Amino acid sequence: MALDPADQHLRHVEKDVLIPKIMREKARERCSEQVQDFTRCCKDSGILMVVKCRKENSALKDCLTAYYNDPAFYEECKMEYLKEREEFRKTGIPAKKRLQKLPTSM
């Protein structure tokens, strides 16, 4: 049974696992300043990071949560996923392998 590359239907695993994974990765990129601040605080504070880094942790959680709860961001990530899935269904090559540099000489 061949799958239609242009099919827009999403399975549960795609809705509940794969698209949220893309959302997490993109949100981390977009909140990179808060991620860096929190990471720096944790490295500097050592074992006391739980107490000393509350402000940085809250800022990071607020930034990430804002993206997770944004319907437009979900749609953006969903369209990115559907585009990758469509390419895979056409070529049979996963995005990771497609993005790797091909050798120039054989």
C-alpha positions, -999 to 999 in steps of 0.1 A, spaced: 0 0 0 16 32 -12 11 63 9 1 95 -8 29 120 -3 5 150 -2 -18 134 25 -23 158 54 -38 133 79 -18 129 111 -16 98 132 -17 100 170 21 94 173 27 123 149 4 147 168 15 136 203 52 128 199 68 139 166 54 174 162 59 182 199 96 170 195 100 196 167 84 222 188 108 215 217 138 217 195 127 250 178 116 265 211 150 258 226 167 275 196 144 305 200 149 307 237 187 302 234 194 333 255 174 319 284 190 285 279 225 300 280 217 320 311 203 290 330 232 268 319 257 294 330 240 298 363 239 260 369 276 257 361 285 286 384 263 275 413 272 238 415 250 220 440 232 251 451 217 256 416 183 246 428 182 277 450 203 301 431 189 296 396 152 300 402 150 333 383 168 319 353 148 287 354 115 306 356 126 328 326 134 297 306 101 279 315 81 311 306 98 314 273 94 277 264 58 276 276 49 306 255 60 287 224 44 254 235 10 272 240 11 292 208 -13 277 181 6 295 153 39 279 164 22 245 165 10 250 130 44 261 118 60 230 133 32 208 119 37 222 84 75 216 87 68 180 98 43 174 69 69 188 44 95 164 57 71 135 57 60 143 21 97 144 10 103 111 27 73 95 11 85 107 -24 121 98 -20 122 71 7 152 89 22 149 102 58 156 140 63 187 133 83 203 114 54 190 138 28 207 167 46 240 150 49 265 162 23 267 138 -6 302 128 -18 313 148 -48 334 120 -64 324 84 -67 
